[in-house]
Amino acid sequence: MKRIPLIIAFLALTMTCVTVAADSEGFSVKPRAFDPFHTKLVNASWLSGIGCPTKATVRLFDSNPPYNLLPPSQYSDPACLTGDTSDQGNQGLLMAKTGPTLNDASAVADLVGVKGTLLTELGYDIRKPGSGTSLGPSGSHCGAGAPRFNVALQNGASYFIGCNSPPATTQVPGLGWIRLQWGGAGGALQGYNQATGVLENISGLAVKSIEIVFDEGQDTGPDFFGLAVLDNIDVNGTLVGRGGNGDKSDGSSGSSN
């Protein structure tokens, strides 16, 4: 008996189990690196302590002498008064691309467990000073093409929704964060058809797959930063703000285009 069919059967069973586990929790967000030429210039990872704080416990000093330590209190950024209640480490999704945009490498996060979802809303919180807008030059990179949702539908069409293209239908500014939402209560969910470049309504259509791609480097404005921190990834109002082991790979799947 050949061994290859056994291996394929085992992999198929393993992937089925992973999908069932993700579906039972809604969905999960798995970061990875698309770096086929091993440039080592991209990274995607869930990291503790860098996310948008929702009811975080803090110990503040009194603002007056002798600056005594005050009792524990709660702190939330106004952009994320709600968040992923399962996130116990205030995790944030770091996505970075060092060097030029034209380098064939990307930071990617796969949304696992969304297949078959009828889309009405997508979004995320982005670490950016909330006194401005997502167009501001300070904080995380928020460009026309990154970070962006790549959405493949079961009807065969594919769409992209960039951080600023199309503009979010709802923006909730905070102190250090902005919550961006496309669709939902703000209106129809729209994305650019990757084949035609035309902005189209994709509300209510069934999903095949969704990924977040960050492929704009330090030569792309307005910030020229090449890095973004995201949190509370939103699919139809369900928020995911934490990962597992933050698995990454240099695999050939994904794209920087």
C-alpha positions as CSV (number, residue, x, y, z in Angstrom):
1,M,0.0,0.0,0.0
2,K,1.3,3.5,-0.9
3,R,1.9,5.8,2.0
4,I,0.8,9.0,0.3
5,P,-3.0,8.3,0.4
6,L,-2.7,7.7,4.1
7,I,-0.9,11.0,4.7
8,I,-3.5,12.8,2.6
9,A,-6.3,11.1,4.6
10,F,-4.7,12.1,7.9
11,L,-4.2,15.7,6.8
12,A,-7.8,15.9,5.6
13,L,-9.0,14.6,9.0
14,T,-6.8,17.0,10.8
15,M,-8.1,20.0,8.8
16,T,-11.7,18.9,9.4
17,C,-11.1,18.8,13.1
18,V,-9.5,22.3,13.1
19,T,-12.5,23.7,11.1
20,V,-15.0,22.2,13.5
21,A,-13.1,23.7,16.5
22,A,-13.0,27.1,14.9
23,D,-16.7,27.0,14.0
24,S,-17.7,26.1,17.6
25,E,-16.1,29.3,18.8
26,G,-17.3,31.6,15.9
27,F,-14.0,32.2,14.1
28,S,-10.3,32.6,14.9
29,V,-7.6,34.8,13.4
30,K,-4.3,32.9,12.6
31,P,-1.3,35.1,11.6
32,R,1.4,34.0,9.2
33,A,4.1,35.4,7.0
34,F,4.0,35.1,3.2
35,D,7.7,35.2,2.5
36,P,8.5,32.8,-0.3
37,F,12.1,34.2,-0.9
38,H,12.9,34.2,2.9
39,T,13.6,37.9,3.1
40,K,12.8,37.9,6.8
41,L,11.2,41.4,6.4
42,V,7.6,40.7,7.4
43,N,5.9,39.5,10.6
44,A,2.4,38.9,11.8
45,S,1.9,37.9,15.4
46,W,-0.6,38.2,18.3
47,L,1.3,39.9,21.2
48,S,0.1,40.6,24.7
49,G,-0.1,44.1,26.1
50,I,-0.4,45.9,22.7
51,G,-4.2,45.6,22.1
52,C,-7.0,48.1,22.6
53,P,-7.7,48.0,26.4
54,T,-11.3,47.1,27.4
55,K,-11.9,47.2,31.1
56,A,-8.2,46.7,31.8
57,T,-7.1,46.8,35.4
58,V,-4.6,49.7,36.1
59,R,-2.8,51.1,39.2
60,L,-2.5,54.8,38.8
61,F,-0.4,57.3,40.8
62,D,-2.1,60.3,42.4
63,S,-1.3,63.3,40.2
64,N,-0.4,65.4,43.3
65,P,2.5,65.0,45.7
66,P,3.4,62.7,47.3
67,Y,2.1,60.7,44.3
68,N,0.7,57.9,46.2
69,L,-0.4,54.7,44.4
70,L,-4.2,54.6,44.1
71,P,-6.4,51.5,44.4
72,P,-7.0,49.4,41.3
73,S,-9.3,50.8,38.7
74,Q,-10.5,50.0,35.2
75,Y,-9.4,51.7,32.0
76,S,-10.9,51.4,28.5
77,D,-10.0,53.3,25.4
78,P,-13.1,55.0,24.2
79,A,-12.7,53.3,20.8
80,C,-13.1,49.9,22.3
81,L,-15.6,50.1,25.1
82,T,-16.6,46.6,23.9
83,G,-14.2,43.9,22.9
84,D,-13.3,40.2,22.9
85,T,-14.2,39.1,26.4
86,S,-12.0,36.0,26.0
87,D,-8.9,38.1,25.6
88,Q,-7.2,37.9,29.0
89,G,-3.8,39.4,27.9
90,N,-4.9,42.5,26.0
91,Q,-3.5,41.0,22.8
92,G,-3.0,42.9,19.6
93,L,-2.3,41.7,16.1
94,L,1.1,43.1,15.0
95,M,1.5,43.3,11.2
96,A,4.7,44.6,9.8
97,K,6.6,45.0,6.5
98,T,10.1,46.3,6.7
99,G,11.7,47.9,3.6
100,P,10.1,48.5,0.1
101,T,6.5,47.8,-0.8
102,L,7.6,46.0,-4.0
103,N,9.4,43.3,-2.0
104,D,7.4,40.0,-2.6
105,A,6.4,39.4,1.0
106,S,3.4,40.1,3.2
107,A,2.1,39.8,6.7
108,V,-1.1,37.8,6.6
109,A,-3.8,36.8,9.0
110,D,-6.3,34.1,8.0
111,L,-9.8,34.2,9.4
112,V,-10.5,30.5,10.2
113,G,-14.1,29.3,10.5
114,V,-15.9,32.0,8.3
115,K,-16.7,29.7,5.3
116,G,-20.4,30.0,4.5
117,T,-20.9,33.2,6.5
118,L,-23.4,35.6,4.9
119,L,-21.4,38.9,5.2
120,T,-23.0,42.1,6.6
121,E,-20.1,43.7,8.4
122,L,-16.2,43.7,8.6
123,G,-13.9,45.7,10.8
124,Y,-11.1,46.1,13.2
125,D,-9.6,48.4,15.8
126,I,-6.4,50.1,14.7
127,R,-3.8,51.6,17.0
128,K,-3.8,55.2,15.8
129,P,-4.4,58.5,17.7
130,G,-8.1,59.0,17.8
131,S,-8.0,62.7,17.8
132,G,-7.6,62.6,14.1
133,T,-9.0,60.1,11.6
134,S,-7.8,57.0,9.9
135,L,-6.2,59.2,7.3
136,G,-3.8,60.8,9.8
137,P,0.0,60.4,9.4
138,S,0.6,59.3,13.0
139,G,0.4,55.8,14.5
140,S,-0.3,52.6,12.5
141,H,-0.2,52.6,8.8
142,C,-3.7,52.8,7.3
143,G,-3.4,53.0,3.5
144,A,-5.5,52.3,0.5
145,G,-4.2,48.8,0.2
146,A,-3.0,47.8,3.7
147,P,-4.1,46.5,6.0
148,R,-6.9,45.1,3.9
149,F,-9.5,42.4,3.9
150,N,-9.2,40.0,0.9
151,V,-12.6,38.4,0.6
152,A,-13.3,35.4,-1.6
153,L,-17.0,34.5,-2.1
154,Q,-18.5,31.2,-2.9
155,N,-19.8,32.6,-6.2
156,G,-16.2,32.7,-7.4
157,A,-15.8,36.5,-7.1
158,S,-13.0,38.1,-5.0
159,Y,-13.0,41.5,-3.3
160,F,-10.7,43.7,-1.3
161,I,-11.5,46.3,1.4
162,G,-8.5,48.5,2.2
163,C,-8.0,50.5,5.4
164,N,-8.9,53.7,3.6
165,S,-10.3,52.3,0.3
166,P,-13.3,52.2,0.4
167,P,-13.5,54.5,3.5
168,A,-15.0,52.8,6.6
169,T,-18.7,53.4,7.0
170,T,-18.3,53.9,10.7
171,Q,-15.3,55.3,12.6
172,V,-15.2,55.4,16.4
173,P,-12.3,57.6,17.6
174,G,-10.6,56.9,21.0
175,L,-7.4,58.1,22.6
176,G,-4.9,55.8,21.0
177,W,-7.2,53.8,18.8
178,I,-9.9,54.1,16.1
179,R,-12.6,51.4,15.5
180,L,-13.3,51.0,11.8
181,Q,-16.3,49.2,10.5
182,W,-17.5,48.6,7.0
183,G,-21.2,47.7,6.5
184,G,-23.3,46.9,9.6
185,A,-25.3,49.8,11.0
186,G,-23.4,52.3,8.8
187,G,-24.8,51.0,5.6
188,A,-24.1,48.3,2.9
189,L,-20.9,46.4,3.0
190,Q,-19.0,47.2,-0.2
191,G,-15.7,46.0,-1.6
192,Y,-13.7,46.4,-4.8
193,N,-14.0,43.6,-7.3
194,Q,-10.4,42.3,-7.8
195,A,-11.2,41.4,-11.4
196,T,-12.8,44.7,-12.5
197,G,-11.8,47.3,-9.8
198,V,-15.4,48.3,-9.5
199,L,-16.9,49.0,-6.0
200,E,-19.8,46.6,-5.4
201,N,-22.3,45.7,-2.7
202,I,-21.4,42.3,-1.2
203,S,-23.8,42.4,1.7
204,G,-25.5,39.0,2.3
205,L,-23.2,37.0,0.0
206,A,-21.7,33.7,1.2
207,V,-18.0,33.7,2.1
208,K,-15.4,31.1,0.9
209,S,-12.5,32.7,2.7
210,I,-11.2,35.9,4.3
211,E,-7.7,37.1,5.1
212,I,-6.1,40.3,6.3
213,V,-3.1,41.3,4.2
214,F,-0.4,43.8,5.1
215,D,2.0,44.4,2.2
216,E,2.8,48.1,2.1
217,G,6.3,48.9,3.3
218,Q,8.2,51.9,4.7
219,D,8.1,53.7,1.4
220,T,4.3,54.2,1.4
221,G,2.7,57.2,3.1
222,P,1.2,59.0,4.7
223,D,3.1,57.6,7.7
224,F,6.0,55.7,6.0
225,F,5.9,53.3,9.0
226,G,5.3,49.9,7.5
227,L,3.6,48.6,10.6
228,A,0.1,48.4,12.0
229,V,-1.4,47.0,15.2
230,L,-5.0,45.7,15.0
231,D,-7.4,44.3,17.5
232,N,-11.0,43.1,17.8
233,I,-11.3,41.7,14.3
234,D,-15.0,42.0,13.4
235,V,-17.1,39.7,11.3
236,N,-20.8,40.5,11.5
237,G,-20.4,42.0,14.9
238,T,-18.4,39.1,16.4
239,L,-15.1,40.4,17.7
240,V,-11.9,38.3,18.0
241,G,-9.0,40.0,19.8
242,R,-6.6,37.1,20.6
243,G,-4.8,34.3,18.9
244,G,-3.5,30.8,19.8
245,N,0.2,30.3,19.5
246,G,0.5,32.9,16.8
247,D,1.8,30.4,14.2
248,K,3.7,31.8,11.4
249,S,5.2,30.3,8.2
250,D,7.2,31.2,5.1
251,G,4.7,29.3,3.0
252,S,3.7,30.0,-0.6
253,S,0.1,30.6,0.1
254,G,-1.2,34.2,0.2
255,S,-0.1,37.1,-1.9
256,S,1.4,40.5,-1.7
257,N,-0.6,41.7,-4.7
